[in-house]
Amino acid sequence: MTVHRVTFNHRAEPVTVKSGTLITEAAKLAGIDIHQPCGGQGRCGRCIVQVTEGKVRLRSSLRLSAEDLSLGYCLACQAVIEGDISVLIPEQERIERRLVTDRTAVEVEPPPTYAPNQQTLKRYFLTLEPPDYEDQTDDLSRLLTQLRVDLGFEEVEIPITLLKKIGTVLREGNWRVTIFLDVVPCRNGVPHVRMVEIFPEHCEDDSPIWGAAIDIGTTTVTLWLVDLWTGVIHAQVAEYNAQIRRGEDVISRIIYADKDGGLQELQELVVGTINQLVEVACKRVKHYEVKPNDILKVTVAANTTMMHLFLGVPPSYIRLAPFIPTFSQAPILRAQEIGLKINPHAIVDCLPGVASYVGADITAGVLSAGMDDTDKLTLFLDVGTNGEMVLGSKEWLVTCACSAGPAFEGAGVRDGMRATDGAIEEVWINSETYEPDYRVIGGGKPRGICGSGLISLLAEMFMTGVIDKAGNLNANLPTPRIREGEHGMEYVVAWGSETQHGRDIVVTRVDIDNLLRAKAAIYAGFLVLAQSVGVPLEETEQVLIGGSFGKYLNIEKSIQIGLLPDLPWEKFHFLGNTAVKGAYYALLTHESRERIREIAAKMTYIELSADNAFYEAFMSAMFLPHTEILRFPSVMEAIRSLRTPQ
Amino acid sequence: MTVHRVTFNHRAEPVTVKSGTLITEAAKLAGIDIHQPCGGQGRCGRCIVQVTEGKVRLRSSLRLSAEDLSLGYCLACQAVIEGDISVLIPEQERIERRLVTDRTAVEVEPPPTYAPNQQTLKRYFLTLEPPDYEDQTDDLSRLLTQLRVDLGFEEVEIPITLLKKIGTVLREGNWRVTIFLDVVPCRNGVPHVRMVEIFPEHCEDDSPIWGAAIDIGTTTVTLWLVDLWTGVIHAQVAEYNAQIRRGEDVISRIIYADKDGGLQELQELVVGTINQLVEVACKRVKHYEVKPNDILKVTVAANTTMMHLFLGVPPSYIRLAPFIPTFSQAPILRAQEIGLKINPHAIVDCLPGVASYVGADITAGVLSAGMDDTDKLTLFLDVGTNGEMVLGSKEWLVTCACSAGPAFEGAGVRDGMRATDGAIEEVWINSETYEPDYRVIGGGKPRGICGSGLISLLAEMFMTGVIDKAGNLNANLPTPRIREGEHGMEYVVAWGSETQHGRDIVVTRVDIDNLLRAKAAIYAGFLVLAQSVGVPLEETEQVLIGGSFGKYLNIEKSIQIGLLPDLPWEKFHFLGNTAVKGAYYALLTHESRERIREIAAKMTYIELSADNAFYEAFMSAMFLPHTEILRFPSVMEAIRSLRTPQ
């Protein structure tokens, strides 16, 4: 076996690898985490490194110019080590991690009708007869008999880890105990009763009972810490899903999960993120001292891939035709079964999804948006890395998912980035000089453009004629900002002198195509849903937008590029993270939990990849705002007024 | 903190310990296992060591003569280290381990009426419709729907670890699978269905389905490997319970379990023993290649303490008045929950016990002895470290347990030992010369006396007048074998010249008292049971003796010392290991399993420690054969004929 030595960043200690190893793998050995948003497929170009000594064999040289190559630049995920080498990893490509908490804290109230008796997690105070020489009943039977006599529960599920402590708890409490049971009504009338915790003595009557609602997004994990007794939310926290370092979209994660050890690593990463959030949330609570061990129940919303990874179930078949997930409704679990560091016996209720690309985040979102309870024809939209949408009302629901790609999250675009400090989030172009103006998140100098900035930029370029309806840049305009770049025509949004890194921030023809594809996919989804039920899209009475995507979205510009249908602006409502809100409702009441089950059961899912109507709608939507310009009367009107000499 | 260096057996590397550490603890640090049958209480005297350099402080010097002490001998469990010392551990005191397999292999047939359809662990062959773009049902729902449609099962419990594999299994088998379900009928008519395993493709129709019946004894663990399809036992193996090194009786184990880390250690030890037995049993099977992972179900019999330790449940309250166990019936578990290295999803069914000292070994024993199905008034007896007994018939059952102590297992007696090679198992004394003759297990020279040897010896000494009915040695007899020893009078069974170790093998007055107490406790138990139901003990129609105790027992001599009631010998039947046999029956049919539940439910338990009648019966039984000599007419007759000049 031939081995080679690989030195990273001039370190004294090289790592030794087998011939044929990739630089990304060698870096992992050296304890260096190289950012691979596309999951190591050579697509995203984010793992660029410089080989300063020795040579590598490149599987692919996509995204690299001849000059880059001559300087030793290569994509680490495509570079096969065949001799001793030295590698430099540019500082800015290291994984960035940042709490996004403050951006997601929102005011949410429990449903106005909420009362503790709607909570399935019940607290009971029991006083048992102590045993003696005449009554030799064992502790467990004594407890179960009391539960039968006092509460009518015939069968109670008790985990072995709880059994281990009941002997001591009963005696410490002198046969007076506080017991927590999750009592779930069942269709046959006999409730399913699970013992969750038992404490010596009778605790305070109205002290909090802690639970958590969790939304596992591909990018961000959100957790709300809730008092199940009052329904009050005591902390709201969010953080990047630590899986990001193994791929930025669900497909990259699935590919990574298929690698040796990949699934376990991804599960540990996301569970680690949740465990961190639990710690942070507990510390944020005011007036009470809460420990992770106090959390007795969680509900989890997530897209289908994230749910599989959370439970360590291989998601492989989600990306293979005909795209079937292993489960839509997971069994009820206990926290200790998946490594959650809350109370080990805590109930983990993973909410049900519908299909591989319409998960529990959508069913929970439909609930919290109230869509299953309205007479109005409603379009519900949750755009994250994928675009999921639901059309309907309390009568019926149809749903589909479009692989919009990660362009709106800033990936797959040359100067794209996530919506954090330094991201251009809004652009304005002067329609005479073609000079742009922009707003940067956090103020300061820009270092890239985030999703809302890209939508804004695309709309402005179109409305000002910098690009035509097919997305071609107009090279005849009198501005140095439109120029021939390495990968074709491009528009300079910020000169190097204005940016953090000293390089020009541009949008290229390739980027524009990616954005067109993303917006076309979403709009085509709307059309297919409407056509499937024979309802004109324009009859939509309200558009509810969930997810972080909506938060900074400019409706006007989204309509201008044909991403959203041309409806009066007042029909659009931004609801924030509808998924975690739905999980919160399900955490509080069995009625909400049942409604999510019913939503999942009644949603008709349309798989677009096999749908010719979708393909046609997609092709028609690849223009700005659309081939059928009549669908966008307000945009026609705006263009007319813009281009009419003032 | 003062620390000291302790050198063991002249090793180069001393261990360093805190002042106040016991020698037993220091030895553990040095990787040396000192045998502590009494659990470190200074009772049994088996952990004797010699301190050759330095001094220790003795908590107790029981069982040591002044001469022993002057030579540095001490009990390692009582010796507190307060300075640097050197210690010698006599070779013969190291833990002995030995397979006892061959002694326990027995011929057992499944019940004659057994047929595979009585087995709750069912094998089904399913052929599913593959999914497509029209039918997007997830894998789990598809499987559960088929189980509902084909078999009528509304709810199926599936562990997360099985969920992880179903996606791949369904596709590997091209939607044809073999599935194993444990289908347990319930009283409400709806069976409790647990998924145990799923394999791609339809496997052979009548290939074996592997299961195991296990009896966890305080001393010995027994495992039978069974084909659940045919009921045939393919291997029978047994081994010492590895917990022995932490105490020889249940009380010592409970005390050890209360120490820091003790419970977990004891659980790991017994699970380790079972895992070893599984390996050995699999290799023993002829004609089939069996792997531990093929075992899909186990039933477990054990005394109550062993069952608690097996599941890692603290047994503390078993030894504290009023002697209440934490559970009598454990929930059904999966193998992976307790570290059993068989199929991780395998069903682990721990059979129900009755009380702290009447466990599942007895309920299973009553079943396999057929006692719950007979019209005959039956006395069932299982003497191990404790003596458990049941009186009754199919109409009623009463039970109690006597702490006979470990004398009949060779512990608590100066030259006592377990029934292994070198043990004297039968003794005869010449009633004129008072010279003994004896038989040694394995032939060869003796090194001690086992339980059956002690019973035999006691009976011979009594019948020949070496001791009187109170157990006093007759110093007036013309034999050098009766002499004053270190601890009072003693009788020499074997001179040093005949023994393995060159020391005399003796039975002392103290030993005789221990044996008297043991036999008195058991006989008193019989009497109390009979009195509790108002039936004369002599009306017993059969005596069924389970456990290893009965195997080499001499009925005649047991009656002579008043251990067994004076009934015609043909009424006594030795049944071998009734506990594992009962577990085997419960493994095969739900009807047997239900009968054990009913046995446990209908047995009336009498707690003797609070029973004055027991105390009186015990005191009366402290004589040979008994204070009320009329209870033992055959013994009276034998003595008369012996002492009548020939």
HADDOCK unambig.tbl for C-alpha pairs under 7 A between the chains (distance, minus, plus):
assign (segid A and resid 132 and name CA) (segid B and resid 322 and name CA) 5.43 0.50 0.50
assign (segid A and resid 133 and name CA) (segid B and resid 322 and name CA) 5.68 0.50 0.50
assign (segid A and resid 133 and name CA) (segid B and resid 607 and name CA) 6.63 0.50 0.50
assign (segid A and resid 133 and name CA) (segid B and resid 610 and name CA) 6.80 0.50 0.50
assign (segid A and resid 136 and name CA) (segid B and resid 324 and name CA) 6.19 0.50 0.50
assign (segid A and resid 136 and name CA) (segid B and resid 355 and name CA) 6.98 0.50 0.50
assign (segid A and resid 138 and name CA) (segid B and resid 324 and name CA) 5.56 0.50 0.50
assign (segid A and resid 138 and name CA) (segid B and resid 325 and name CA) 5.17 0.50 0.50
assign (segid A and resid 138 and name CA) (segid B and resid 326 and name CA) 5.48 0.50 0.50
assign (segid A and resid 138 and name CA) (segid B and resid 327 and name CA) 5.24 0.50 0.50
assign (segid A and resid 138 and name CA) (segid B and resid 328 and name CA) 6.18 0.50 0.50
assign (segid A and resid 139 and name CA) (segid B and resid 325 and name CA) 6.54 0.50 0.50
assign (segid A and resid 139 and name CA) (segid B and resid 326 and name CA) 4.69 0.50 0.50
assign (segid A and resid 139 and name CA) (segid B and resid 327 and name CA) 5.90 0.50 0.50
assign (segid A and resid 140 and name CA) (segid B and resid 326 and name CA) 5.94 0.50 0.50
assign (segid A and resid 140 and name CA) (segid B and resid 327 and name CA) 5.14 0.50 0.50
assign (segid A and resid 141 and name CA) (segid B and resid 327 and name CA) 6.90 0.50 0.50
assign (segid A and resid 163 and name CA) (segid B and resid 313 and name CA) 6.92 0.50 0.50
assign (segid A and resid 164 and name CA) (segid B and resid 312 and name CA) 6.84 0.50 0.50
assign (segid A and resid 164 and name CA) (segid B and resid 313 and name CA) 4.38 0.50 0.50
assign (segid A and resid 164 and name CA) (segid B and resid 314 and name CA) 6.32 0.50 0.50
assign (segid A and resid 167 and name CA) (segid B and resid 326 and name CA) 5.31 0.50 0.50
assign (segid A and resid 312 and name CA) (segid B and resid 164 and name CA) 6.82 0.50 0.50
assign (segid A and resid 313 and name CA) (segid B and resid 163 and name CA) 6.91 0.50 0.50
assign (segid A and resid 313 and name CA) (segid B and resid 164 and name CA) 4.36 0.50 0.50
assign (segid A and resid 314 and name CA) (segid B and resid 164 and name CA) 6.30 0.50 0.50
assign (segid A and resid 322 and name CA) (segid B and resid 132 and name CA) 5.43 0.50 0.50
assign (segid A and resid 322 and name CA) (segid B and resid 133 and name CA) 5.68 0.50 0.50
assign (segid A and resid 324 and name CA) (segid B and resid 136 and name CA) 6.18 0.50 0.50
assign (segid A and resid 324 and name CA) (segid B and resid 138 and name CA) 5.57 0.50 0.50
assign (segid A and resid 325 and name CA) (segid B and resid 138 and name CA) 5.15 0.50 0.50
assign (segid A and resid 325 and name CA) (segid B and resid 139 and name CA) 6.52 0.50 0.50
assign (segid A and resid 326 and name CA) (segid B and resid 138 and name CA) 5.47 0.50 0.50
assign (segid A and resid 326 and name CA) (segid B and resid 139 and name CA) 4.68 0.50 0.50
assign (segid A and resid 326 and name CA) (segid B and resid 140 and name CA) 5.95 0.50 0.50
assign (segid A and resid 326 and name CA) (segid B and resid 167 and name CA) 5.32 0.50 0.50
assign (segid A and resid 327 and name CA) (segid B and resid 138 and name CA) 5.21 0.50 0.50
assign (segid A and resid 327 and name CA) (segid B and resid 139 and name CA) 5.89 0.50 0.50
assign (segid A and resid 327 and name CA) (segid B and resid 140 and name CA) 5.15 0.50 0.50
assign (segid A and resid 327 and name CA) (segid B and resid 141 and name CA) 6.90 0.50 0.50
assign (segid A and resid 328 and name CA) (segid B and resid 138 and name CA) 6.16 0.50 0.50
assign (segid A and resid 355 and name CA) (segid B and resid 136 and name CA) 6.98 0.50 0.50
assign (segid A and resid 607 and name CA) (segid B and resid 133 and name CA) 6.65 0.50 0.50
assign (segid A and resid 610 and name CA) (segid B and resid 133 and name CA) 6.83 0.50 0.50
